[in-house]
């Protein structure tokens, strides 16, 4: 999972990726998760976000697909998506053959400048790769227990969360996100930005949480990459030990 320095241009972001991918590929990494709006920058201003927005198959996507093919590493990243007159905060994944595996449009748009730029998405699309079922939630999406519960109940074993979490919200990354993994018995990869961007200081602290809520890896405040091996047997074991997904259906709430 890549924790990327904020404030870089789209070309600089691709240059960073070209520099780190060969080493990751040679080390056996098969999937790299990158932050929210990786392609564009997050706090670069509404006009810049609109100007940098591209279709899901635009030039930046073509560059990412080519890098996935060249290195054999699947790439999951956030971008500002232009769909006719709409702009959406989106994420998508390209497999090592360069084919698009799946995508997601951010459901919950938080207060602030995002509401001046992005329309909310609708629905959660799962995708399967190498026999594993993945779902994507973007930043604020994952702060609602309903969203993680929804995709876990639909069969997701791994939830990928590109984010742009500021330093003022440490409890989200340190407490809430590991709980999302635990309460659903799934792996969760939370990929944040690092450093500063136009006055916004990112928390960093990207993490990979296991189905029992334990942290497999956590980044510090700076840019870098963290890695973990995911054993899907841990999903089945966690959901058997604490069958929240099944037993919630038997709750008599009214």
C-alpha positions in Angstrom: 0.0 0.0 0.0 1.5 3.3 -1.1 1.4 6.4 1.2 2.1 9.3 -1.3 3.5 12.8 -0.6 0.8 15.4 -1.1 1.2 18.4 -3.4 2.6 16.5 -6.4 1.3 17.1 -9.9 -0.2 14.2 -11.8 3.1 13.7 -13.8 5.1 13.7 -10.5 2.7 11.1 -9.1 3.3 8.8 -12.1 7.1 9.4 -11.8 7.0 8.4 -8.1 5.0 5.3 -9.1 7.5 4.4 -11.9 10.3 4.6 -9.3 8.8 2.4 -6.6 7.0 -0.3 -8.7 10.0 -2.3 -9.9 11.3 -2.9 -6.4 7.8 -3.8 -5.2 7.3 -6.2 -8.1 10.7 -7.9 -7.5 9.7 -8.3 -3.9 6.5 -10.2 -4.7 3.9 -7.4 -4.3 0.8 -8.2 -6.4 -1.5 -5.4 -5.5 -0.7 -1.7 -4.7 -3.4 0.5 -3.1 -3.0 4.2 -3.5 -4.7 7.2 -1.9 -7.9 9.1 -2.6 -7.6 11.3 -5.7 -4.1 9.9 -6.3 -4.3 10.9 -9.9 -5.1 14.5 -9.3 -4.2 15.6 -5.8 -6.8 16.1 -3.1 -6.4 19.7 -1.8 -5.5 21.3 -5.1 -8.6 23.4 -5.3 -12.0 23.0 -6.9 -11.1 24.5 -10.2 -8.0 22.3 -10.5 -9.9 19.2 -9.6 -12.5 20.0 -12.3 -9.8 20.7 -14.8 -7.9 17.5 -14.0 -11.0 15.3 -14.0 -11.0 12.6 -16.7 -13.2 9.7 -17.9 -12.5 6.3 -16.3 -10.6 5.3 -19.5 -8.8 8.7 -19.9 -5.1 9.3 -20.3 -4.1 8.8 -16.6 -6.0 5.5 -16.6 -4.2 4.4 -19.7 -0.9 5.2 -18.0 -1.9 3.2 -14.9 -3.0 0.3 -17.0 0.3 0.3 -18.9 2.3 0.4 -15.6 0.3 -2.6 -14.3 1.1 -4.5 -17.5 4.8 -3.6 -17.4 5.3 -4.5 -13.8 2.8 -7.3 -13.2 1.3 -5.4 -10.2 -2.4 -4.6 -9.9 -2.9 -0.9 -9.2 -5.9 0.5 -7.3 -6.0 4.3 -7.1 -8.3 7.3 -6.6 -9.1 9.9 -9.3 -11.5 12.7 -10.2 -13.9 11.1 -12.8 -15.7 13.1 -15.5 -18.9 11.5 -16.6 -20.6 13.8 -19.1 -21.3 16.9 -17.0 -20.8 15.2 -13.7 -17.5 15.0 -11.7 -17.2 12.2 -9.2 -14.7 11.2 -6.6 -13.8 7.7 -7.8 -11.4 4.8 -7.5 -10.6 1.9 -9.9 -8.3 -1.0 -10.2 -6.3 -2.3 -13.1 -5.0 -5.9 -13.1 -1.5 -7.0 -14.2 -2.9 -7.6 -17.7 -4.0 -4.0 -17.9 -7.7 -4.8 -17.7 -10.0 -2.8 -15.5 -11.1 -5.1 -12.6 -13.6 -2.8 -10.9 -14.4 0.7 -9.7 -16.3 2.7 -7.1 -17.8 6.2 -6.9 -17.7 7.9 -3.5 -21.1 7.6 -1.8 -20.7 10.1 1.1 -19.4 13.5 0.2 -18.2 15.2 3.4 -18.8 18.9 4.4 -16.3 21.2 2.7 -15.0 21.8 -0.8 -15.8 18.3 -2.0 -19.5 19.3 -2.1 -18.6 22.1 -4.5 -17.0 19.7 -6.9 -18.3 16.1 -6.6 -21.7 14.4 -7.0 -22.3 11.4 -4.8 -22.1 7.9 -6.4 -24.6 5.1 -5.9 -24.1 1.5 -5.1 -21.1 -0.7 -4.3 -19.4 -2.8 -6.9 -17.4 -5.9 -5.8 -14.8 -7.5 -8.0 -13.0 -10.8 -7.8 -9.3 -11.2 -8.5 -7.1 -14.3 -7.8 -10.1 -15.9 -6.1 -10.5 -13.1 -3.6 -13.5 -10.8 -3.4 -12.7 -7.1 -3.0 -14.8 -4.0 -2.3 -13.9 -0.3 -2.4 -15.0 2.5 -0.1 -13.5 6.0 -0.3 -12.5 7.9 2.8 -15.7 9.2 4.4 -17.6 6.2 3.1 -15.8 3.9 5.5 -16.7 6.1 8.5 -20.3 4.7 8.2 -20.6 1.2 9.7 -23.5 0.6 7.2 -21.2 0.7 4.2 -18.6 -1.7 5.4 -21.3 -4.0 6.7 -23.1 -3.9 3.3 -20.1 -4.9 1.3 -19.0 -7.6 3.8 -22.5 -9.1 3.8 -22.3 -9.1 0.0 -19.2 -11.2 0.2 -16.3 -8.9 0.3 -13.2 -10.4 2.0 -11.0 -7.4 1.6 -12.1 -3.7 1.7 -9.8 -1.2 0.0 -10.1 2.4 1.3 -8.3 5.2 -0.5 -8.4 8.2 1.8 -7.1 11.8 2.3 -7.4 11.9 6.1 -6.1 15.1 7.7 -3.9 15.2 10.8 -6.8 16.5 12.8 -8.7 13.2 12.7 -6.2 10.6 14.1 -8.8 8.6 15.9 -10.4 7.6 12.6 -7.2 5.8 11.4 -6.2 4.6 14.8 -9.5 3.4 16.2 -12.4 3.4 13.9 -10.9 1.7 10.8 -9.5 -1.3 12.7 -13.0 -1.7 14.2 -14.5 -1.8 10.8 -12.3 -4.8 10.0 -13.1 -6.5 13.3 -16.9 -6.0 13.3 -17.1 -7.5 9.8 -14.4 -10.1 9.9 -12.6 -8.8 6.8 -9.2 -7.4 5.8 -9.2 -3.6 5.4 -6.4 -1.6 3.6 -6.6 2.1 4.4 -4.3 4.2 2.0 -3.7 7.8 3.0 -1.6 10.6 1.7 1.4 12.1 3.6 3.0 15.5 4.2 1.2 18.7 3.3 -0.8 20.0 0.3 -1.9 23.6 0.0 -2.0 24.1 3.8 -3.6 20.7 4.5 -1.5 18.4 6.6 -2.3 14.7 6.1 -2.1 12.3 9.0 -0.4 9.5 7.0 -0.7 6.4 9.2 -1.9 4.2 6.4 -2.7 0.7 7.7 -3.7 -2.8 6.9 -6.0 -4.4 9.4 -6.8 -8.1 9.8 -10.2 -9.6 10.3 -9.6 -9.8 14.1 -8.8 -6.1 14.2 -5.1 -6.5 14.6 -2.8 -4.3 12.6 -0.7 -6.1 10.1 1.2 -3.0 9.0 1.0 0.8 9.8 2.8 3.6 8.2 4.2 6.7 9.9 3.7 10.3 8.9 6.0 10.3 5.8 5.6 8.9 2.3 6.4 5.2 1.8 5.0 1.8 1.2 3.7 -0.8 3.7 3.1 -4.5 2.8 1.3 -7.5 4.3 0.4 -11.0 3.3 -3.3 -11.7 3.4 -4.5 -15.2 4.4 -8.1 -15.5 3.4 -8.5 -18.4 5.9 -8.5 -15.7 8.6 -11.7 -14.2 7.1 -13.6 -17.5 7.5 -12.1 -18.0 11.0 -13.1 -14.6 12.2 -16.6 -14.7 10.8 -17.2 -18.2 12.3 -15.9 -17.1 15.7 -17.9 -13.9 15.8 -20.8 -14.4 13.3 -22.0 -10.7 13.4 -23.1 -10.9 9.7 -25.4 -13.8 10.4 -26.6 -12.9 13.9 -27.5 -9.3 13.1 -30.4 -10.7 11.0 -32.0 -12.1 14.2 -32.0 -8.9 16.1 -35.5 -7.7 17.1 -35.0 -4.0 16.9 -38.7 -3.0 16.7 
